[in-house]
Structure formats: structure tokens, C-alpha cells
Amino acid sequence: MTESTAPHRYPRGWFPVGLSTEVPAGELRSVHYLGRQMIVYRGEDGVARVSDAYCPHLGADIGVGGKVEGDCVRCPFHAWKFGPDGQCVEVPYAKRIPPRARIGSYPVDECNGFIFVWNDPDGGAPDYQIPRLPEWDDPTWSRWSPDRLEIKTHPREIVENVADKAHFAPIHGTHIDVFANEYNGYEAVQII
């Protein structure tokens, strides 16, 4: 298989990169998703954003010591400042900003308590919205408290293993009498 015919490592779609509560206004987090280092930050306007972590100047990781200023982020190394769209808006020691100085920025959808980033290997824009849970903002419903379980693997492997009953006994040492996957629209339930 040549590089041009190899399947994309991460499929096209929305991926959660954090909980909304983990990124308060004026703060940024360094995250590694979709095979790349990124920053998730929230500007003073309250909007969550996701950008590439590495400054195009000399490659400093903005996620290590970078600061949110207004709705922009500032690199900790030479203090280059990048706007919400990733374009460099300030180089403190220069009169001219290099026109191609920018960090990659990604479409973000914040809903249902999560921050999602759009991934498209071909660079296409999102063409669907994540379904909203009307109960999420309903004060008569209790808030759920998610637990975090980090598994260092490709998301596809999680889905494949969920559907693979035969691996439970040899890998996990468990015998399963009942195994069923039920799908209803966007909801999937596994009965074990």
C-alpha cells in the first residue's frame, strides 16, 4: 500500500477533546489528539477554541507556558501573538508580521458539556452538527459527573473491541453468556 492509497489514520468527524468545565475563560490546556499536539483555550469572549500547539517561528510549544490574552494566545518563547483564526497578529519586536505566520485552527462545537474538534483529512468544513441533548440545559435534570478513562489507542480500536465478543475470554479472562449491541440512532448500548 502506498502512502497515497493508505487509509487516513483518523476519520472525518467530531472528536471530544475535553469537558467544557476543564477550560475556564482565560486558560489554555495542552492536549494530544488525532496524532498531533494541540491547545484548547477559551478567550475572554467565552468561546472555546482549538489550535495547533507549535509556534511557526521556532517551534515552541504554546501549550507549555503560553498565555491567553483577550481572545488570542501568546507564545512563551518570543511572545508572538495569534488571533482566534490562528493568524499572527503581533510580533512585539518587529514592525512587520510575516504574512504566512499562523498556527492551524480547527472548527469547534461546544455542546452537551464537551468541547469537540472537527477533523477532516481532506481539509473539508463540518457538514453536520452534533446532536444537542435538550435535557443538558434543563434545570429539572441532574448534572452528570463524568469519569475519565484514558486509553492510549486509536478510537477505532475501542469500537472494534466493543463488537468483538471472542476476545473477552482469552484477553480479559472473562466468560460471557449474554452479548448484544443495540443501536438506536446516535445511541449505542452494549448488554453483557
C-alpha positions in Angstrom: 0.0 0.0 0.0 1.5 3.3 -1.0 1.2 6.5 1.1 -1.3 7.9 -1.4 -3.6 4.9 -1.1 -3.3 4.3 2.6 -6.4 5.0 4.6 -6.5 8.1 6.8 -5.4 7.4 10.3 -8.3 9.4 11.9 -11.7 9.5 10.2 -13.6 12.6 9.3 -15.9 13.8 12.1 -16.2 15.4 15.5 -13.9 14.3 18.3 -14.2 15.3 22.0 -11.0 17.0 23.3 -12.2 17.9 26.8 -15.0 18.8 29.1 -16.3 22.4 29.0 -15.6 22.8 32.7 -11.9 21.9 32.2 -11.2 25.1 30.2 -12.3 28.3 32.0 -12.1 31.7 30.4 -8.5 32.9 30.0 -6.9 29.5 30.3 -5.4 27.0 27.9 -4.7 23.3 28.0 -2.2 21.3 26.1 -3.7 18.1 24.6 -2.6 15.4 22.2 -5.4 14.2 20.0 -5.7 12.9 16.4 -2.0 12.3 16.3 -1.0 15.9 16.9 -0.2 18.3 19.8 -2.9 21.0 20.2 -4.0 23.6 22.6 -7.6 24.1 23.8 -8.3 27.5 25.1 -11.2 29.8 26.0 -10.9 33.5 25.3 -12.4 36.4 27.3 -15.4 36.1 24.9 -16.2 32.7 26.5 -15.7 30.8 23.2 -13.7 27.6 23.2 -11.0 27.2 20.5 -8.6 24.6 19.4 -5.3 25.3 17.6 -2.0 23.6 16.7 0.4 23.9 19.7 3.6 24.7 17.9 4.6 28.3 17.0 5.6 28.6 13.4 8.5 30.9 14.3 10.9 28.4 16.0 8.6 25.6 17.0 8.0 26.4 20.7 5.0 24.5 22.3 2.5 27.2 23.1 0.8 24.7 25.4 3.8 24.9 27.8 3.9 28.4 29.2 1.7 30.1 26.6 -0.9 32.6 27.8 -4.4 33.6 26.7 -4.7 37.4 26.1 -8.2 38.5 25.2 -9.3 36.0 22.6 -5.7 35.4 21.4 -2.8 33.2 22.5 0.8 34.3 23.1 3.8 32.0 22.5 6.0 31.8 25.6 9.3 31.8 23.6 9.4 35.1 21.6 5.9 36.4 22.5 4.3 36.1 19.1 0.5 36.6 19.4 -2.0 34.6 17.4 -5.7 35.5 16.9 -8.7 33.2 17.2 -8.3 32.2 13.5 -4.6 31.3 14.0 -3.2 34.3 12.2 -0.3 36.0 13.8 -1.5 39.5 15.0 1.6 40.7 16.8 5.4 40.3 16.9 6.5 42.6 19.7 10.0 43.3 18.4 9.1 43.7 14.7 7.3 46.3 12.6 6.1 43.8 10.1 4.3 40.5 10.7 5.2 37.7 8.3 2.0 37.2 6.2 2.2 33.4 6.4 2.8 33.3 10.2 -0.1 31.4 11.6 -1.0 28.3 13.7 -3.6 25.9 12.5 -7.0 26.4 13.9 -9.9 24.0 13.9 -13.7 24.2 13.9 -15.0 23.7 17.4 -18.5 22.7 18.6 -19.1 23.0 22.3 -22.3 21.2 23.4 -23.6 18.8 26.0 -20.7 19.7 28.3 -17.9 18.8 25.9 -15.6 20.6 23.6 -15.4 18.9 20.2 -12.9 19.5 17.4 -13.6 18.8 13.7 -11.2 16.5 11.8 -11.2 16.1 8.1 -8.1 14.6 6.5 -9.1 16.3 3.2 -9.5 19.7 5.0 -13.2 20.0 4.5 -15.5 22.0 6.7 -18.1 20.4 9.0 -21.3 19.5 7.2 -23.3 18.3 10.2 -23.9 19.4 13.8 -23.5 17.2 16.9 -27.0 16.4 18.2 -28.0 18.5 21.1 -29.4 16.9 24.3 -32.3 19.2 25.3 -32.0 17.8 28.8 -28.5 19.2 29.2 -29.7 22.7 30.0 -32.9 21.6 31.7 -32.7 22.6 35.4 -35.0 19.8 36.4 -32.4 17.2 35.3 -29.4 16.3 37.4 -26.0 17.1 36.1 -23.9 14.0 35.4 -20.4 13.7 36.6 -18.2 12.0 34.0 -15.2 9.9 35.0 -12.1 10.0 32.8 -10.5 6.8 31.5 -7.6 7.4 29.2 -6.7 4.6 26.8 -3.7 5.2 24.6 -5.1 3.7 21.4 -6.9 4.7 18.2 -10.6 5.4 18.8 -11.4 2.8 16.1 -9.9 0.1 18.2 -12.3 0.9 21.0 -15.3 0.5 18.7 -13.8 -2.7 17.2 -13.2 -4.3 20.6 -16.7 -3.4 21.8 -18.1 -5.5 19.0 -15.6 -8.4 19.4 -17.1 -11.0 21.9 -14.5 -13.6 21.0 -11.6 -11.7 22.6 -13.1 -11.3 26.1 -12.1 -14.8 27.4 -8.5 -15.0 26.1 -7.6 -11.4 26.7 -9.7 -10.3 29.7 -10.2 -13.8 31.3 -14.0 -13.4 31.5 -16.7 -15.7 30.3 -19.7 -14.0 28.7 -23.1 -15.7 28.4 -25.0 -12.7 27.1 -23.6 -10.3 24.5 -25.6 -7.9 22.4 -25.1 -4.5 20.9 -28.3 -2.4 20.4 -28.2 0.8 18.2 -30.9 3.4 18.2 -29.9 6.5 16.1 -26.9 8.0 17.8 -27.2 5.8 20.9 -25.4 2.5 21.3 -25.9 0.2 24.3 -23.9 -3.0 25.0 -25.5 -5.7 27.0 -23.0 -8.1 28.6 
